[in-house]
Amino acid sequence: MRTLTEAIKEKYEDTGLDTDSAVGMVKVYAPRKRNISSSSDDLQLPPRLTMDYENIDSVGDETSLSHMCRYVKELDLTKNCMKDWKQVFKVLELIPQLVFLNMTSNDLSKDTLPADCQGRSFHYLETLILNNTNVTWDELSTILPCFPRYGILQELHLSMNQYSSVEIPSGFCHPTLVRLYMNDCDISDWHNFSKLGQAFPNLVSMTIIDCNIKVLPDEASFTEFSALTCLNLSHSNFETWEEIDKFRRFPVLSSLRITGVPFLEETEAFVRRQQLIARLPNVTQLNGSNISDTEREDAERAFIRLYMETDHPPERYATLEKKYGRLDPLANVDLSISRSMNLLVKFEDKSEFMDINLHQTFGELKKILRNFTQVPPSQFVVYYVEMFEGNPKDTRKLVLPNLSLLSLNMKIGDEIHIDRK
């Protein structure tokens, strides 16, 4: 085990970094081989500091750390050995300009919160990642007020914390949070997620991948999610189209990701996308692809033809029949040419299957990929990777914004890779 101060010195004092020409880096004045215990008064660090897998269990020399990190804005402490919340608070206090802190896979299950933590205030932090830390709901309700109610903490990650319920104290409210990630949880009752909407009333985006949710409340209007426009419930356990229909009731929901649901995967990708579009008139972006007016009309007309001979058509059918009238069956319809393709998209340590609309340009796709990367399109490059028997066969860098995706002749199994510039 070692301290954060020791690990930083060991990693950066001997780098000999010449960062005058590096974008986003501050200038470093560091002799190449200085003893770890020597003064670090002249050592400055890049604003993005990655200290993962370094066996760090504490802060160490506070004066030295504070001076070295005075320009640090992002700190990644993934897979270290910090088990004491007091040390986490010291990090926040000693690096006051932090806007991003990643504590993933540090076991913070012990009740070690400082007695006076609610009297502290951190005004700059925008993103807090507590994945796989075993943080409890009681600890969260104590920690979050340290980030002022009208400050700028906007993004919270709570994935892989083995939650089976949401136990936020009644009346707790943190209105600045707009993005919440809580993947890989064991929650099956939607009423637990409703508590999140009440605690974070201005949520715009919520991602809950790999949960056990099967049903949504029958008569719910989901008013607790009055600001939620983006929802990702991929790899959930919904079992019927009737459950999918309920997404129409979210007040302002416009972007939905819902891949990897077993009963949906039984339907061919093109037909599945048409069904989802026809059933959800409020959704304008589905599984990462924008829905054009033409695609929606085609989907709604196909929905009418699919159910017009059935005795008990879905609830949505009556509305669409009133809109278009009763349609004649199509003759010789060839559904073998898909309008969309379900491809694996990879960016850094993230990967996700997306329904890619082939009737769009690369420029349009790149704007959509911004939601996946959380990086402006001007700051990443995109590659189309043609696969053969599970291995890359050909890689093509996509540059022309007006390039039609149809011209790439994409096929199932191919991938899209994204790199930062």
C-alpha positions in Angstrom: 0.0 0.0 0.0 1.1 3.6 -0.6 -0.3 7.1 -0.5 -1.7 9.1 -3.4 1.2 11.6 -3.0 3.8 8.9 -3.3 2.1 7.3 -6.3 1.9 10.6 -8.1 5.6 11.4 -7.5 6.7 8.0 -8.7 4.6 8.2 -11.8 5.3 11.8 -12.9 8.6 12.8 -11.5 10.6 10.5 -13.8 8.5 11.0 -16.9 10.5 13.9 -18.3 7.2 15.2 -19.8 7.6 17.9 -22.3 4.0 19.2 -22.4 4.5 22.6 -24.1 2.8 21.2 -27.2 0.3 18.9 -25.6 -3.3 20.0 -25.8 -4.9 20.4 -22.4 -1.7 20.0 -20.3 -0.1 22.4 -18.0 3.7 23.0 -18.2 5.7 20.6 -16.1 8.9 21.5 -14.4 10.3 18.2 -13.1 13.8 16.8 -13.0 14.0 13.3 -14.5 15.3 11.4 -11.6 14.6 13.1 -8.3 14.2 11.2 -5.1 10.6 10.5 -4.1 11.1 12.1 -0.7 12.4 15.4 -2.1 10.4 18.6 -2.4 7.8 18.7 -5.0 7.3 22.5 -5.0 8.1 22.7 -8.7 6.1 19.7 -9.9 2.8 20.4 -11.6 0.6 17.8 -13.1 -1.7 17.5 -16.1 -5.3 18.5 -15.5 -6.4 14.9 -16.2 -4.8 12.6 -13.7 -5.1 8.8 -14.0 -4.0 6.9 -10.9 -5.8 3.5 -11.3 -4.4 0.2 -10.1 -1.8 2.0 -7.9 -2.5 0.3 -4.5 -3.4 3.7 -3.0 -5.0 3.6 0.4 -4.6 7.2 1.7 -3.8 10.8 0.7 -0.3 11.0 2.3 1.5 14.4 2.5 -1.4 16.9 2.3 0.8 20.0 1.7 2.7 18.3 -1.1 -0.5 16.9 -2.7 -2.3 20.2 -2.6 0.6 22.0 -4.3 1.2 19.4 -7.0 -2.5 19.1 -7.8 -3.4 22.7 -7.9 -4.3 22.5 -11.6 -5.8 19.0 -11.6 -9.5 18.9 -12.7 -10.0 15.2 -13.3 -8.9 12.4 -11.1 -9.3 8.7 -11.7 -8.7 6.4 -8.7 -10.3 3.2 -10.1 -9.2 -0.1 -8.5 -7.3 1.3 -5.6 -7.6 0.4 -1.9 -9.2 3.5 -0.4 -11.7 2.3 2.3 -12.1 5.4 4.4 -14.5 8.2 3.4 -12.3 10.6 5.4 -9.6 10.1 2.7 -12.1 10.8 -0.1 -13.1 14.0 1.6 -9.4 15.0 1.9 -9.0 14.4 -1.8 -11.9 16.8 -2.5 -10.5 19.4 0.0 -6.9 19.3 -1.2 -7.8 19.4 -4.9 -10.5 22.0 -4.8 -10.7 22.5 -8.6 -11.8 18.9 -9.3 -14.7 18.6 -11.7 -14.5 14.8 -12.1 -13.7 12.1 -9.5 -13.8 8.4 -10.3 -13.7 6.1 -7.2 -14.8 2.9 -9.0 -13.9 -0.3 -7.2 -12.7 1.2 -4.0 -14.5 -0.6 -1.2 -16.2 2.2 0.8 -18.7 0.0 2.6 -17.5 0.8 6.1 -19.2 3.7 7.9 -16.3 6.1 7.9 -18.0 9.4 7.0 -16.5 12.3 8.9 -18.8 13.5 11.7 -18.8 17.0 10.2 -19.1 16.1 6.6 -22.5 17.8 6.1 -20.8 21.1 7.1 -18.4 20.9 4.1 -19.1 22.2 0.7 -17.5 21.4 -2.7 -18.6 23.8 -5.5 -16.7 22.6 -8.6 -17.4 18.8 -8.8 -19.6 18.0 -11.9 -19.2 14.2 -12.1 -18.9 11.7 -9.2 -18.4 8.0 -10.0 -19.1 5.5 -7.2 -19.4 2.3 -9.2 -18.7 -0.9 -7.3 -18.0 0.9 -4.0 -20.8 -0.6 -1.9 -21.9 2.9 -1.0 -25.2 2.8 0.9 -28.2 5.0 0.4 -27.8 6.5 3.9 -24.2 7.5 3.0 -25.4 9.0 -0.3 -28.0 11.1 1.4 -25.3 12.4 3.7 -22.6 13.0 1.0 -24.7 14.7 -1.7 -25.6 17.8 0.4 -21.9 18.5 0.4 -22.3 19.5 -3.2 -24.5 22.6 -3.0 -28.1 22.2 -3.9 -27.5 24.9 -6.5 -24.0 24.0 -7.4 -22.9 22.0 -10.5 -22.8 18.3 -9.5 -24.7 17.0 -12.6 -23.7 13.4 -13.1 -23.7 10.5 -10.6 -22.7 6.9 -11.3 -23.9 4.2 -8.9 -23.5 1.0 -11.0 -22.6 -2.5 -9.6 -23.4 -1.6 -6.0 -25.7 -4.7 -5.6 -28.8 -2.6 -4.9 -32.0 -4.5 -4.5 -34.0 -1.5 -3.6 -33.8 2.3 -3.4 -33.8 3.6 0.2 -33.3 7.3 -0.1 -34.8 9.1 3.0 -38.2 10.6 2.4 -38.0 14.2 1.5 -34.4 14.1 0.2 -34.0 16.2 -2.9 -30.9 17.1 -5.0 -32.2 19.3 -7.9 -28.9 19.8 -9.8 -28.4 16.2 -10.8 -29.3 15.7 -14.5 -27.6 12.4 -15.4 -27.8 9.2 -13.4 -26.2 5.8 -14.1 -27.2 2.7 -12.1 -26.4 -0.3 -14.2 -26.2 -3.9 -13.0 -28.6 -3.8 -10.1 -31.0 -6.3 -8.7 -34.1 -4.1 -8.6 -37.4 -5.5 -10.0 -40.0 -3.1 -8.7 -40.4 0.1 -10.6 -41.5 2.0 -7.5 -37.9 2.0 -6.4 -36.9 3.9 -9.5 -39.8 6.3 -8.9 -38.0 7.3 -5.7 -35.0 8.3 -7.8 -37.3 10.7 -9.8 -38.5 12.2 -6.6 -35.0 12.6 -5.1 -33.6 14.0 -8.4 -36.5 15.9 -9.9 -34.5 17.5 -12.7 -33.1 14.3 -14.2 -32.7 14.6 -17.9 -31.0 11.2 -18.6 -31.2 7.9 -16.7 -29.3 4.8 -17.6 -30.2 1.5 -15.9 -28.7 -1.4 -18.0 -29.0 -5.0 -16.7 -31.7 -4.7 -14.2 -34.5 -7.1 -13.3 -37.4 -4.8 -14.1 -40.3 -6.7 -15.8 -43.3 -4.5 -15.5 -44.2 -0.8 -15.3 -47.1 0.4 -13.2 -50.4 0.1 -15.1 -51.8 3.6 -14.5 -48.6 5.5 -13.8 -48.1 8.9 -15.5 -44.5 9.0 -14.4 -44.8 12.7 -13.4 -41.8 12.2 -11.0 -39.7 12.2 -14.2 -41.0 15.5 -15.5 -37.7 16.4 -17.1 -36.5 13.0 -18.3 -35.8 13.0 -22.0 -33.3 10.2 -22.3 -33.9 6.7 -20.9 -31.7 3.5 -21.3 -33.3 0.3 -20.0 -31.3 -2.1 -22.2 -31.0 -5.7 -21.0 -34.1 -5.5 -18.8 -36.6 -8.3 -18.5 -39.8 -6.9 -20.0 -41.9 -9.7 -21.4 -44.7 -8.1 -23.5 -45.4 -5.3 -25.9 -48.0 -3.9 -23.5 -45.1 -3.0 -21.1 -43.3 -1.2 -24.0 -46.5 0.8 -24.7 -46.3 2.4 -21.3 -43.2 4.4 -22.3 -45.7 6.7 -24.0 -46.7 8.0 -20.6 -43.4 9.6 -19.7 -44.1 13.3 -19.9 -41.1 14.4 -22.1 -39.3 11.2 -23.0 -37.8 11.5 -26.6 -34.8 9.2 -26.6 -35.1 5.5 -25.7 -32.5 2.7 -25.7 -34.0 -0.7 -25.2 -31.7 -3.4 -26.6 -31.0 -6.9 -25.4 -34.6 -7.5 -24.1 -35.2 -11.3 -24.7 -38.7 -11.1 -26.1 -37.8 -8.2 -28.4 -34.8 -10.0 -29.7 -37.1 -12.8 -31.0 -38.4 -10.3 -33.7 -36.3 -9.5 -36.8 -34.4 -6.2 -36.3 -36.2 -4.2 -38.9 -39.7 -5.3 -37.9 -38.8 -4.8 -34.2 -37.7 -1.2 -34.9 -40.9 -0.5 -36.8 -43.0 -1.8 -34.0 -41.2 0.3 -31.4 -41.5 3.4 -33.6 -45.2 2.9 -34.3 -46.1 2.2 -30.6 -44.0 5.2 -29.2 -45.0 8.4 -31.0 -43.2 10.4 -28.3 -39.8 8.8 -29.1 -37.7 10.7 -31.7 -34.5 8.8 -31.2 -34.5 5.0 -30.8 -31.4 2.9 -29.8 -29.1 5.7 -30.9 -30.7 6.5 -34.3 -32.9 9.4 -35.1 -36.4 8.6 -36.5 -37.2 10.5 -39.7 -40.7 11.5 -40.6 -40.6 9.0 -43.5 -39.4 6.2 -41.3 -42.2 6.9 -38.8 -44.9 7.0 -41.4 -43.6 3.7 -42.9 -43.6 2.1 -39.4 -47.1 3.3 -38.6 -48.5 2.1 -41.8 -46.8 -1.3 -41.4 -48.2 -1.5 -37.9 -51.8 -1.0 -39.2 -51.3 -3.8 -41.8 -49.8 -6.1 -39.2 -52.8 -5.9 -36.9 -55.8 -5.0 -39.1 -57.0 -8.6 -39.4 -56.6 -9.4 -35.7 -59.6 -9.6 -33.3 -57.8 -7.7 -30.5 -55.3 -5.2 -31.9 -53.0 -3.2 -29.6 -54.4 0.1 -28.1 -52.2 2.1 -30.5 -54.0 0.6 -33.5 -57.2 2.7 -33.2 -55.3 6.0 -33.2 -53.2 5.0 -36.2 -56.2 3.7 -38.2 -57.9 7.0 -37.5 -54.8 8.8 -38.8 -54.3 6.8 -42.0 -57.6 5.0 -42.5 -57.8 1.2 -43.2 -55.0 0.3 -45.6 -54.9 -2.3 -48.3 -52.4 -5.2 -47.8 -49.1 -4.7 -49.6 -48.2 -7.1 -52.4 -44.8 -8.7 -52.7 -43.3 -6.9 -49.7 -39.6 -7.7 -49.4 -38.5 -7.3 -45.8 -35.1 -8.8 -46.5 -33.5 -5.3 -47.1 -33.3 -3.8 -43.6 -33.4 -0.1 -43.0 -31.4 -0.5 -39.8 -28.5 -2.6 -38.6 -27.8 -3.7 -35.1 -24.0 -3.2 -34.7 -21.6 -3.2 -31.8 -20.2 0.3 -31.1 -17.0 0.7 -29.0 -15.5 3.7 -27.4 -12.6 3.4 -24.9 -13.9 1.0 -22.2 -17.6 1.2 -23.3 -19.4 -1.0 -25.8 -23.0 -1.2 -26.7 -25.2 -2.7 -29.5 -27.0 0.1 -31.4 -29.7 0.0 -34.1 -27.9 2.1 -36.8 -30.3 3.7 -39.2 -28.8 3.1 -42.6 -30.9 5.8 -44.3 -28.8 8.6 -42.7 -25.4 10.2 -43.4 -22.2 9.8 -41.5 -22.6 13.4 -40.3 -26.0 12.6 -38.8 -24.6 9.4 -37.2 -21.7 11.3 -35.6 -24.1 13.7 -33.9 -26.0 10.7 -32.4 -22.7 9.1 -31.3 -22.1 12.1 -29.1 -24.7 10.8 -26.7 -22.8 7.5 -26.4 -19.3 9.0 -26.1 -20.2 12.1 -24.1 -17.6 13.8 -26.2 -18.2 16.6 -28.8 -18.2 15.2 -32.4 -15.2 17.5 -33.3 -13.1 15.6 -30.7 -13.5 12.0 -31.9 -13.0 10.0 -35.1 -15.1 7.0 -36.3 -14.1 3.8 -38.0 -16.3 1.2 -39.7 -14.8 -2.2 -39.0 -15.8 -5.0 -41.4 -15.7 -8.3 -39.5 -15.1 -11.9 -40.8 -15.6 -14.9 -38.6 -15.2 -12.7 -35.5 -12.0 -10.9 -36.6 -11.5 -7.5 -38.2 -11.2 -7.9 -42.0 -11.1 -4.3 -43.1 -11.2 -0.9 -41.2 -12.3 2.3 -42.9 -12.0 5.7 -41.3 -15.2 7.7 -41.9 -14.6 11.3 -42.8 -17.2 12.6 -45.3 -20.2 14.1 -43.4 -22.5 13.5 -46.4 -21.5 9.8 -46.9 -24.6 7.6 -46.9 -24.3 4.7 -44.6 -26.1 2.5 -47.2 -23.0 2.9 -49.4 -20.9 1.0 -46.8 -22.9 -2.3 -47.3 -22.8 -3.0 -43.5 -23.7 -6.4 -42.4 -24.6 -8.1 -39.1 -21.5 -8.7 -37.0 -19.6 -5.6 -38.2 -18.6 -2.9 -35.7 -18.1 0.8 -35.3 -15.1 1.9 -33.3 -14.6 5.5 -31.9 -11.3 7.0 -30.8 -10.6 10.4 -29.3 -8.6 12.8 -31.5 
